[in-house]
């Protein structure tokens, strides 16, 4: 890779980071759950890619790097579903008994 290719790659990376931050900052809170579902799908693809790299690798370094990629990808998938579940819990209706208990405590 020569200097011009490296400069082009760095420019594309920096511009994609700036566009990504700008797009994500404009997402309203109500769309957070669908956005997390989309990112879970992307991290699932990362795990599959790491498995393919592990299948093609013939060195210990390739095995280690693909294992680390699979672990981090799996952690992101699980973490995304945990965050999505927490977000959905916020929109569930509370039981009536819990509401009256809170009202009584507030009055005291």
C-alpha positions in Angstrom: 0.0 0.0 0.0 1.6 3.3 -1.0 1.1 6.6 0.6 -1.7 7.8 -1.6 -3.8 4.6 -0.9 -3.2 5.0 2.8 -4.2 8.6 2.7 -7.4 7.7 0.8 -8.2 4.9 3.3 -7.7 7.3 6.3 -9.9 10.0 4.6 -12.7 7.5 3.9 -12.5 6.3 7.5 -12.6 9.8 9.1 -15.5 10.9 6.8 -17.5 7.7 7.6 -17.0 8.3 11.4 -18.2 11.9 11.1 -21.2 10.9 9.0 -22.0 8.0 11.4 -21.9 10.3 14.4 -24.1 12.9 12.7 -26.7 10.3 11.7 -26.8 8.5 15.0 -27.1 11.8 17.0 -30.3 12.6 15.0 -32.1 9.3 15.9 -35.0 10.0 18.3 -35.3 7.8 21.4 -38.4 6.0 20.1 -36.3 4.6 17.2 -33.5 3.3 19.5 -34.9 -0.3 19.7 -35.2 -0.8 15.9 -31.7 0.6 15.5 -30.3 -1.8 18.1 -32.0 -4.7 16.2 -30.2 -3.6 13.1 -26.9 -3.4 14.8 -27.5 -6.9 16.3 -27.8 -8.2 12.7 -24.5 -6.6 11.7 -22.7 -8.1 14.7 -24.1 -11.5 13.8 -22.5 -11.1 10.4 -19.2 -10.2 12.2 -19.4 -13.5 14.0 -20.1 -15.4 10.8 -17.1 -13.7 9.2 -14.9 -14.6 12.1 -16.0 -18.2 11.7 -15.1 -18.1 8.0 -11.7 -16.7 8.8 -11.1 -19.4 11.4 -12.0 -22.0 8.8 -9.5 -20.6 6.3 -6.7 -20.0 8.8 -3.8 -22.4 9.1 -1.7 -20.5 11.7 -2.1 -20.1 15.5 -2.2 -16.3 15.0 -5.2 -16.6 12.7 -7.0 -18.9 15.1 -6.4 -16.5 18.0 -7.5 -13.5 16.1 -10.6 -15.2 14.8 -11.5 -16.4 18.3 -11.1 -12.9 19.7 -13.3 -11.6 16.9 -16.0 -14.2 17.6 -15.9 -13.4 21.3 -16.3 -9.7 20.8 -18.9 -10.1 18.1 -20.9 -12.4 20.4 -20.6 -10.0 23.3 -22.0 -7.2 21.1 -24.9 -9.4 20.0 -25.8 -10.4 23.5 -25.3 -6.8 24.8 -27.5 -5.4 22.1 -30.4 -7.8 23.0 -30.0 -6.9 26.7 -30.2 -3.2 25.9 -33.2 -3.8 23.6 -34.9 -5.8 26.3 -34.4 -3.0 28.9 -35.8 -0.5 26.4 -38.9 -2.6 25.8 -39.4 -3.0 29.6 -39.7 0.8 29.9 -42.8 0.7 27.7 -44.7 -2.1 29.6 -47.6 -1.1 31.8 -47.1 -1.4 35.5 -49.5 -3.6 37.6 -52.3 -1.6 39.4 -51.1 -2.8 42.8 -47.7 -1.3 42.3 -49.1 2.0 41.1 -51.3 2.3 44.3 -48.3 1.4 46.5 -46.3 4.2 45.0 -49.2 6.7 45.3 -49.6 5.8 49.0 -45.9 6.3 49.7 -45.9 9.7 48.0 -48.8 10.9 50.2 -47.0 10.0 53.4 
